[in-house]
């Protein structure tokens, strides 16, 4: 599946291929919660060697985990939209693309959840919350 996407303001645009659109992951780790400002992060891996920035230049923050593993977290320097994460180093690298930035994201449904021990306990209660179709 070919994907295109970009940040909220349009300054950074990308394209890539994903080998299996059913391989979307939700991560509940506390780093993902903090880096997104939400209870979890949803990502899909781009096929090796296919991720390309079309316009703009993302800013990169390198996060070092407790394990010592380093991950580059890319985001738009203008609007702050998180775009992808990858390991530092030479190409080809694996890019974990943030599903919320993919133009055709509706068909990308999660198949697994990671770091469930950090999952916020109220996640399952969301369907019971009142719903409105627009900001009231």
Secondary structure, 3 states (H helix, E strand, C coil): CEEEEECCCCCCEEEEECCCCCCEEEECCHHHHHHHCCCCEEEEECCCCCCEEEECCCEEEEEECCCCCEEEEEECCCCCCEEEEECCCCCCCCCEEEHHHECCHHHCCEEEEECHHHCCCCHHHHHHCCCCCCCC
